[in-house]
Amino acid sequence: MRSNPQRRVEVVDSGRGIPADQLERVFEKFHRVEDPMRMTTGGTGLGLYIARELTRAMGGTLSCSSTLGAGSVFRFTLPRTTVAQVPGPRTQVPALPGPISRTA
């Protein structure tokens, strides 16, 4: 039986970094890391939560490491699958209709 290795992807940024005590919290709903220089934070705090939930639903993991002043690395892994491993019926996708011409 063949092993089913994981596929790993890394996203690296060179931003201000995330404090160590916030690394796991960034994946919580509505959590945002406050910018100490501006005292403002954008976004809703849902992006990383949704990304982790989707990754977990596909059997993978999403994590982060960071260095203050140097940036962060986000990593996710997903199991490799083949078409034979995908559950459910196999159906043909219907072809889309051609271009529609409009006349006035």
QUIWO-V429048 format. One record per residue. N is the residue number from 0. PSI is psi as a letter, one per 40 degrees, with the letter a starting at -180 (999 if undefined). OMEGA is omega in whole degrees, 0 to 359 (none if undefined). D_FIRST is the distance of its C-alpha to the first C-alpha in whole Angstrom. Layout:
((N/PSI/OMEGA/D_FIRST) (N/PSI/OMEGA/D_FIRST))
//
This chain:
((0/h/180/0) (1/i/175/4) (2/i/181/7) (3/g/185/9) (4/i/179/12) (5/i/171/16) (6/h/184/19) (7/h/178/22) (8/h/177/25) (9/h/174/29) (10/h/184/32) (11/h/174/35) (12/i/180/39) (13/f/180/42) (14/a/184/44) (15/e/179/46) (16/i/181/42) (17/h/178/42) (18/i/183/43) (19/d/182/41) (20/e/180/42) (21/e/188/41) (22/d/178/37) (23/d/182/36) (24/d/181/39) (25/e/179/38) (26/e/178/35) (27/i/177/38) (28/h/173/40) (29/e/178/43) (30/h/177/43) (31/i/178/44) (32/h/182/45) (33/h/176/49) (34/h/184/50) (35/d/181/53) (36/d/183/55) (37/e/184/55) (38/f/176/55) (39/i/178/53) (40/h/179/49) (41/i/177/48) (42/i/182/46) (43/e/183/45) (44/f/180/42) (45/e/187/40) (46/d/181/37) (47/d/175/35) (48/d/180/35) (49/d/180/34) (50/d/180/31) (51/d/180/30) (52/d/178/30) (53/d/179/28) (54/d/178/25) (55/d/180/25) (56/d/179/25) (57/e/177/22) (58/e/183/20) (59/a/179/21) (60/i/175/24) (61/h/181/27) (62/i/182/29) (63/i/168/32) (64/i/186/34) (65/i/175/38) (66/h/180/41) (67/h/180/44) (68/e/183/46) (69/d/179/43) (70/a/186/41) (71/i/174/37) (72/h/175/34) (73/h/182/32) (74/h/170/28) (75/i/177/25) (76/i/175/22) (77/i/177/19) (78/i/175/16) (79/h/177/15) (80/i/173/14) (81/i/180/14) (82/d/181/17) (83/d/182/14) (84/e/182/13) (85/h/182/17) (86/i/175/19) (87/i/181/22) (88/i/176/24) (89/h/181/24) (90/i/176/27) (91/h/176/30) (92/h/181/31) (93/i/178/35) (94/i/176/37) (95/i/179/39) (96/i/179/43) (97/a/181/45) (98/i/179/47) (99/h/178/50) (100/h/180/54) (101/h/174/57) (102/i/182/60) (103/999/none/63))
//
